[in-house]
């Protein structure tokens, strides 16, 4: 079952997720991820051609439209650890 993933692949995924892994954890997660991939392969065999995307032709989601709010900018941004140009500062997570 461990043929699906190498330890290097598991370590790379952990690095991208910024999760430190010990050697023991890498082996354990390799095995767990391999089982998940086997299950995903089984799901690929399920015929979903007749399954619709929405229940009975109606969407449970509302349209994404801006709406007025009584919230004050200071209250919304008050808990932010860092602000940039009057907005939330988000740390860079992707490398170029």
Residue frames as a rotation matrix with the C-alpha (Angstrom) as fourth column:
UNK 1
0.563 0.826 0.000 0.00
0.826 -0.563 0.000 0.00
0.000 0.000 -1.000 0.00
UNK 2
0.403 -0.473 -0.784 2.96
0.220 -0.781 0.585 2.34
-0.888 -0.408 -0.210 0.47
UNK 3
-0.349 -0.538 0.767 3.80
0.863 0.133 0.487 2.18
-0.364 0.832 0.418 -3.28
UNK 4
0.503 0.682 0.531 1.46
0.835 -0.543 -0.095 5.11
0.224 0.491 -0.842 -3.91
UNK 5
0.910 -0.152 0.385 3.55
-0.216 -0.968 0.128 7.64
0.353 -0.199 -0.914 -1.98
UNK 6
0.041 -0.944 -0.328 7.19
0.571 0.292 -0.768 8.06
0.820 -0.156 0.550 -1.14
UNK 7
0.229 -0.046 -0.972 8.42
0.937 -0.259 0.233 9.50
-0.263 -0.965 -0.017 2.14
UNK 8
-0.826 -0.558 -0.081 9.83
0.502 -0.793 0.345 12.44
-0.257 0.244 0.935 0.16
UNK 9
-0.505 0.724 0.469 6.36
0.272 -0.382 0.883 13.19
0.819 0.574 -0.004 -1.21
UNK 10
0.444 0.661 -0.605 4.87
0.780 0.047 0.624 13.06
0.441 -0.749 -0.495 2.28
UNK 11
-0.160 -0.590 -0.792 7.59
0.851 -0.489 0.192 15.38
-0.500 -0.643 0.580 3.59
UNK 12
-0.909 -0.157 0.386 6.97
0.369 -0.734 0.570 17.79
0.194 0.661 0.725 0.69
UNK 13
0.006 0.982 0.190 3.25
0.418 -0.175 0.891 17.92
0.908 0.074 -0.412 1.43
UNK 14
0.456 0.106 -0.884 4.03
0.890 -0.072 0.450 18.51
-0.016 -0.992 -0.127 5.10
UNK 15
-0.609 -0.742 -0.280 6.48
0.704 -0.668 0.239 21.28
-0.365 -0.051 0.930 4.15
UNK 16
-0.695 0.414 0.588 3.83
0.280 -0.596 0.752 22.97
0.662 0.688 0.298 1.98
UNK 17
0.426 0.896 -0.122 1.40
0.392 -0.061 0.918 22.77
0.816 -0.439 -0.377 4.89
UNK 18
-0.128 -0.610 0.782 4.12
-0.549 -0.613 -0.568 24.07
0.826 -0.502 -0.256 7.21
UNK 19
0.864 0.403 0.303 3.82
-0.486 0.507 0.712 20.96
0.133 -0.762 0.633 9.41
UNK 20
-0.238 -0.967 0.086 6.97
-0.958 0.219 -0.185 19.61
0.160 -0.126 -0.979 11.03
UNK 21
0.837 0.492 -0.238 7.08
-0.468 0.870 0.153 15.79
0.282 -0.017 0.959 10.81
UNK 22
0.021 -0.792 0.611 9.34
-0.741 0.397 0.541 13.34
-0.671 -0.464 -0.578 12.57
UNK 23
-0.743 -0.342 -0.575 10.52
-0.647 0.588 0.486 10.28
0.172 0.733 -0.658 10.63
UNK 24
-0.876 0.461 0.139 7.97
0.342 0.799 -0.495 8.14
-0.339 -0.386 -0.858 12.51
UNK 25
-0.065 0.891 -0.450 5.17
-0.054 -0.453 -0.890 10.55
-0.996 -0.034 0.078 11.66
UNK 26
-0.267 -0.095 -0.959 6.18
-0.914 -0.291 0.283 10.61
-0.306 0.952 -0.009 7.99
UNK 27
-0.971 -0.091 -0.221 5.92
-0.156 0.942 0.298 6.81
0.181 0.324 -0.929 7.82
UNK 28
-0.601 0.799 -0.027 2.57
0.476 0.330 -0.815 6.81
-0.642 -0.503 -0.578 9.63
UNK 29
0.056 0.640 -0.766 1.14
-0.352 -0.705 -0.615 9.56
-0.934 0.304 0.186 7.41
UNK 30
-0.664 -0.306 -0.683 2.47
-0.745 0.185 0.641 7.87
-0.070 0.934 -0.350 4.27
UNK 31
-0.948 0.319 -0.011 0.45
0.318 0.948 0.011 4.78
0.014 0.007 -1.000 5.20
UNK 32
-0.271 0.894 -0.357 -2.64
0.426 -0.222 -0.877 6.80
-0.863 -0.390 -0.320 6.11
UNK 33
-0.104 0.184 -0.977 -2.46
-0.677 -0.733 -0.066 8.88
-0.729 0.655 0.200 2.92
UNK 34
-0.908 -0.240 -0.343 -1.97
-0.415 0.622 0.664 5.71
0.054 0.745 -0.665 0.87
UNK 35
-0.687 0.723 0.070 -5.22
0.631 0.642 -0.436 4.31
-0.361 -0.255 -0.897 2.33
UNK 36
0.009 0.681 -0.733 -6.99
-0.023 -0.732 -0.681 7.56
-1.000 0.023 0.009 1.47
UNK 37
-0.439 -0.242 -0.866 -5.72
-0.819 -0.289 0.496 7.36
-0.370 0.926 -0.071 -2.12
UNK 38
-0.987 0.157 0.033 -6.96
0.159 0.936 0.315 3.76
0.019 0.316 -0.948 -2.42
UNK 39
-0.284 0.936 -0.207 -10.38
0.617 0.013 -0.787 4.92
-0.734 -0.351 -0.582 -1.23
UNK 40
-0.054 0.212 -0.976 -10.33
-0.475 -0.865 -0.161 7.82
-0.878 0.455 0.148 -3.73
UNK 41
-0.851 -0.294 -0.436 -9.55
-0.523 0.380 0.763 5.36
-0.058 0.877 -0.477 -6.52
UNK 42
-0.751 0.651 0.107 -12.59
0.619 0.751 -0.229 3.31
-0.229 -0.106 -0.968 -5.46
UNK 43
-0.011 0.766 -0.643 -14.73
0.233 -0.623 -0.747 6.46
-0.972 -0.158 -0.171 -5.63
UNK 44
-0.570 -0.266 -0.777 -13.53
-0.639 -0.451 0.623 7.06
-0.517 0.852 0.087 -9.20
UNK 45
-0.986 0.164 0.005 -15.37
0.138 0.812 0.567 3.87
0.089 0.560 -0.824 -10.17
UNK 46
-0.368 0.906 -0.209 -18.74
0.529 0.019 -0.848 5.20
-0.765 -0.422 -0.486 -8.96
UNK 47
-0.569 0.277 0.775 -21.07
0.736 -0.249 0.629 6.23
0.367 0.928 -0.062 -11.81
UNK 48
-0.414 0.388 -0.823 -22.32
0.515 -0.645 -0.564 9.73
-0.750 -0.658 0.067 -11.06
UNK 49
-0.939 0.004 0.344 -23.56
0.318 -0.375 0.871 10.56
0.132 0.927 0.350 -14.55
UNK 50
-0.155 0.976 0.152 -27.17
0.557 -0.041 0.829 10.70
0.816 0.213 -0.537 -13.39
UNK 51
0.052 0.118 -0.992 -26.49
0.970 -0.243 0.022 12.68
-0.238 -0.963 -0.127 -10.23
UNK 52
0.555 0.231 0.799 -27.42
0.507 -0.856 -0.105 16.34
0.660 0.463 -0.592 -10.43
UNK 53
-0.561 -0.812 0.161 -25.55
0.439 -0.456 -0.774 19.23
0.702 -0.363 0.612 -8.86
UNK 54
-0.785 0.348 0.512 -28.55
-0.569 -0.732 -0.375 20.75
0.244 -0.586 0.773 -7.13
UNK 55
-0.828 0.538 0.156 -31.39
0.340 0.704 -0.623 19.20
-0.445 -0.463 -0.766 -5.14
UNK 56
0.005 0.955 0.297 -34.59
0.872 0.142 -0.469 19.17
-0.490 0.262 -0.832 -7.21
UNK 57
0.054 -0.003 0.999 -33.44
0.885 -0.463 -0.050 21.98
0.462 0.887 -0.023 -9.49
UNK 58
0.887 0.221 0.406 -33.06
0.044 -0.915 0.402 24.63
0.460 -0.339 -0.821 -6.82
UNK 59
-0.134 -0.991 0.012 -29.87
0.263 -0.047 -0.964 26.06
0.955 -0.126 0.267 -5.43
UNK 60
0.534 0.313 -0.786 -29.53
0.815 0.056 0.576 26.14
0.224 -0.948 -0.225 -1.65
UNK 61
-0.428 -0.797 -0.427 -27.09
0.845 -0.520 0.124 29.03
-0.321 -0.308 0.896 -2.02
UNK 62
0.666 0.596 -0.448 -27.99
0.412 -0.796 -0.444 32.67
-0.621 0.111 -0.776 -2.28
UNK 63
0.656 -0.436 0.615 -26.48
0.506 -0.351 -0.788 34.98
0.560 0.829 -0.010 -4.85
UNK 64
-0.024 -0.765 -0.644 -23.23
0.959 -0.199 0.201 36.58
-0.282 -0.613 0.738 -3.75
UNK 65
0.239 0.191 0.952 -24.12
0.545 -0.838 0.031 40.24
0.803 0.512 -0.304 -3.73
UNK 66
-0.843 -0.538 -0.010 -22.81
0.332 -0.504 -0.797 43.08
0.424 -0.675 0.604 -1.57
UNK 67
0.332 0.938 -0.100 -25.22
0.658 -0.154 0.737 44.16
0.676 -0.310 -0.668 1.13
UNK 68
0.131 -0.262 0.956 -25.11
-0.428 -0.885 -0.184 47.11
0.894 -0.385 -0.229 3.51
UNK 69
0.075 -0.175 -0.982 -23.74
0.764 0.643 -0.056 46.53
0.641 -0.746 0.182 6.99
UNK 70
0.881 0.263 0.393 -23.95
-0.058 -0.764 0.642 48.44
0.469 -0.589 -0.658 10.24
UNK 71
0.625 -0.703 -0.338 -20.52
0.750 0.423 0.508 47.14
-0.214 -0.571 0.792 11.28
UNK 72
0.883 -0.406 -0.237 -17.80
-0.404 -0.913 0.060 49.74
-0.241 0.043 -0.970 11.75
UNK 73
0.615 -0.715 -0.331 -14.44
-0.160 0.298 -0.941 49.29
0.772 0.632 0.069 10.02
UNK 74
-0.210 -0.735 0.645 -12.60
-0.832 -0.212 -0.513 49.80
0.514 -0.644 -0.566 13.31
UNK 75
0.263 0.391 0.882 -14.60
-0.829 0.559 -0.001 47.02
-0.494 -0.731 0.472 14.99
UNK 76
0.985 0.147 -0.085 -14.01
-0.169 0.799 -0.577 44.60
-0.017 0.583 0.812 12.11
UNK 77
0.462 -0.882 -0.092 -10.28
0.024 0.116 -0.993 45.26
0.887 0.456 0.075 11.90
UNK 78
0.517 -0.206 0.831 -9.74
-0.795 -0.474 0.378 45.68
0.316 -0.856 -0.409 15.65
UNK 79
0.723 -0.188 0.665 -8.69
-0.318 0.764 0.562 42.07
-0.614 -0.617 0.492 16.20
UNK 80
0.913 -0.405 -0.044 -6.33
0.111 0.351 -0.930 41.89
0.392 0.844 0.366 13.23
UNK 81
0.543 -0.779 -0.313 -2.73
0.680 0.189 0.708 41.17
-0.493 -0.598 0.633 14.22
UNK 82
-0.585 -0.747 -0.317 -1.47
0.346 -0.582 0.736 43.38
-0.734 0.321 0.599 11.40
UNK 83
0.602 0.797 -0.052 -3.04
0.354 -0.325 -0.877 45.84
-0.716 0.510 -0.477 8.95
UNK 84
-0.683 -0.707 0.184 -1.93
0.500 -0.270 0.823 46.92
-0.532 0.654 0.538 5.50
UNK 85
-0.951 0.286 0.116 -3.66
-0.115 -0.677 0.727 49.81
0.287 0.678 0.677 3.71
UNK 86
-0.451 0.800 0.395 -6.68
-0.878 -0.318 -0.359 49.67
-0.162 -0.509 0.846 6.01
UNK 87
0.554 0.609 -0.568 -7.15
-0.673 0.729 0.126 45.91
0.491 0.312 0.813 5.46
UNK 88
0.852 -0.218 0.476 -6.03
-0.192 0.715 0.672 42.58
-0.487 -0.664 0.567 6.87
UNK 89
0.013 -0.902 -0.431 -2.39
-0.998 0.014 -0.059 41.64
0.059 0.431 -0.900 6.30
UNK 90
0.930 0.292 0.224 -2.14
-0.291 0.956 -0.039 38.02
-0.225 -0.029 0.974 5.18
UNK 91
0.046 -0.983 0.179 1.18
-0.482 0.135 0.866 36.20
-0.875 -0.127 -0.467 5.31
UNK 92
0.106 -0.133 -0.985 2.58
-0.981 0.151 -0.125 34.96
0.166 0.979 -0.115 2.02
UNK 93
0.321 0.062 0.945 2.09
-0.471 0.876 0.102 31.20
-0.822 -0.477 0.310 1.70
UNK 94
0.891 -0.011 0.455 3.04
0.372 0.591 -0.715 30.52
-0.261 0.806 0.531 -1.91
UNK 95
-0.028 -0.957 -0.290 6.55
0.066 -0.291 0.954 30.64
-0.997 0.008 0.072 -3.27
UNK 96
0.858 0.265 -0.439 7.31
-0.383 -0.238 -0.893 31.80
-0.341 0.934 -0.102 -6.79
